[in-house]
Amino acid sequence: MSLSAIVQLLLVLGLMVLVHEFGHFVVAKWCGVRVEAFAIGFGKRLVGFVHGGTDYRINALPLGGYVKMAGEIPGEETSEDPGDLNNHPRWQRMLIAVAGPVANFVLAFGLMTGAYMLHNEVNEYVSGPAVTDYESPTTAAAKTGIQSGDTIVQFDSVSNPTWEDVLNHAALNLNQTVRFSFVHDGKRTDTTLFLPFKGSSDDFSVDSALALGLVPKMQDQPIKVKEPVAGSPADRAGLKANDQIVTIDGLTIRSVPVLLWYLNDQKGKPAVLSVLRDGQPLTINVTPELADSGDGTGSKAYHLGFRAFEPPVKVEQLSFSKSVSASLEFNKKKSLLVVDVLKGMFERHISVKSLSGPIGIGQVVHEAAEAQGWMPLISTMAMISVNLGMFNLLPFPILDGGMIFLLLIESAFRRDLPMPIKERIYQVAFVCIVLFAAMVIFNDITKLPFIVRLKS
């Protein structure tokens, strides 16, 4: 990783961890637990002051922070001090434990609410005419005869709909038949469209729309390559940064999601790309590869392996109520995605290799920071904050969820677990956490460009 990527990672993760610890701090103070230290960073104390028995300090290593509460470390000498954590009721200790993850959820909610209110970036195609891109022949819409470049002029009760109208009304009419009209070569066709969908409107997305054949033309200009992935089919075929993909197999496609649908319809057949490089046309032959689709389900999909510049966006300012609603929906989806990934790992259809550690997170943060506008960075920060909150709620010792789980067990038995047993539990848990950290860092290293090149 570059120096700028490392600095960006430290700032973002530092903020997430600091907010997490601040949640513990506030509730601990409210419950009357003696907080010995609230630190920004780790290592040697640089500056600070003591107030109310708490040492507020700034330490030398700017990596988040921590809260030190009296009596919180297993094996510490017990006392009758009412300020010790272990001398407080279990329900208060549970509140203190859950406060950290809750603080992360609150941060994510606040970030996205503010972003939607002040700088909500929306793809331009969403509010434009419903012009279609490539139509997969197996979709419901394709069976009506609609083709690439046609314009939808009636969808359900809406005449001359925008893509936002189409997507919204599709979500409201899943597994229903709607009025459907389109114009092809100046001739209008009036028909109906059945929208088969396994799921609910909460699960409906642009990818869901693509599966139905409701395929937006996301931009007028060709797909522009930002960077080929090292060792990918695109990289091996010679695709370079800033290349513009004009056609694939003679077909004009204007977005990466639609390109992926086309590749999967072709089931991995070799493809011919017509490319513009520095204004000069050239032809590139490439064979797609089957790989993890990246949607968290463990499914496979054909891909070429490059990152593209995003379609053009415009900035809107939502009302407070709409911003709150959009932020809640964002955080709900990101939280459920974590649950789905964990479930998939236990069911063994999602590989642990898909997990990312600090290097992978740093790359994501760097890409978001370098992207145009504030929205990619804000949404990435919110996503990391949600992930941190969800991870800490896992019922695993050392984590906040593990502390809550042990407290629930003690509540059920109406007595504390013996301290030697607690110490052994925490020791085993610590080793497991270290091994897990080593595994995800190893995953990160194997995905580095020069490692991928060595493998290929």
Secondary structure, 3 states (H helix, E strand, C coil): CCHHHHHHHHHHHHHHHHHHHHHHHHHHHHHCCCEEEEEEEEEEEEEEEEECCEEEEEEEEEEEEEEEECCCCCCCCCCCCCCCHHHCCHHHHHHHHHHHHHHHHHHHHHHHHHHHHHCEEEEHHHHCECEECCCCCCCCCHHHCCCCCCEEEEECCEECCEHHHHHHHHHHCCCCEEEEEEEECCEEEEEEEECCCCCCHHHCCHHHHHHHCCCECCCCCCEEEEEECCCCHHHHHCCCCCCEEEEECCECCCCHHHHHHHHHHCCCCCEEEEEEECCEEEEEEECCEEEECCCCCCCEEEECCEEECCCCEEEECCCHHHHHHHHHHHHHHHHHHHHHHHHHHHCCCCCHHHCCCHHHHHHHHHHHHHCCCCHHHHHHHHHHHHHHHHHHCCCCCCCHHHHHHHHHHHHHHCCCCCHHHHHHHHHHHHHHHHHHHHHHHHHHHHCCHHHHHHHC
